[in-house]
Amino acid sequence: MEIKISAKQILKVLYILSWIIFLGLCIEAGGFLFNSVFAMYVNPLAAHNFWNGIDLSSLYTFDNGHFFVLTIIMFMVATLKALMFYLIVKILHDKKLNLPQPFNKEVGRFIFNLSYLVLVIGVFSHWGAKHTNWYVKQGVTMPTVETLHFSGADVWFFMGVVLFVIAQIFKRGIEIQNENDLTI
């Protein structure tokens, strides 16, 4: 017995998974923002048990300005990841993926936007990891880069470059498809 899964079924599953990931990243970004503002202006003890149990109290006592910068970088990384999944949800929801003719302007623009967004996520992740390492050199007790969700900046850069190359291929595919449509 052979099980055949169509591309439409796979896209439906990816659509549902993208929604779940998007909502989780929105909650994470909101948690970072809320806890940052709450620790800065309401209760400094909140830095001890930051979002997901991260302990940033040592950084807060070192300098609350640096605390705010690091938490804003964490917020930016989470927000950009959420934006990435929003773009995925949007293209799947709007049914812009035309499987018989995959090379269209919407998909090309989607891949270009995704490649730029992934590169920016890589920049912020790298920036956050460098800040974290600098704080450790200053003697501040810091959680790991993985705990702060800054790890993998090199992977984000690599994925951004790969997506950019794919976007260039799609751009050429769109040009060829448009030429073929005009000659028919």
Sequence and secondary structure as in RCSB ss.txt:
>XXXX:A:sequence
MEIKISAKQILKVLYILSWIIFLGLCIEAGGFLFNSVFAMYVNPLAAHNFWNGIDLSSLYTFDNGHFFVLTIIMF
MVATLKALMFYLIVKILHDKKLNLPQPFNKEVGRFIFNLSYLVLVIGVFSHWGAKHTNWYVKQGVTMPTVETLHF
SGADVWFFMGVVLFVIAQIFKRGIEIQNENDLTI
>XXXX:A:secstr
      HHHHHHHHHHHHHHHHHHHHHHHHHHHHHHHHHHHT GGGGTT GGG   HHHHHH HHHHHHHHHHHH
HHHHHHHHHHHHHHHHHHTT   SSS   HHHHHHHHHHHHHHHHHHHHHHHHHHHHHHHHHTT     TTTTT 
  HHHHHHHHHHHHHHHHHHHHHHHHHHHHHHH 
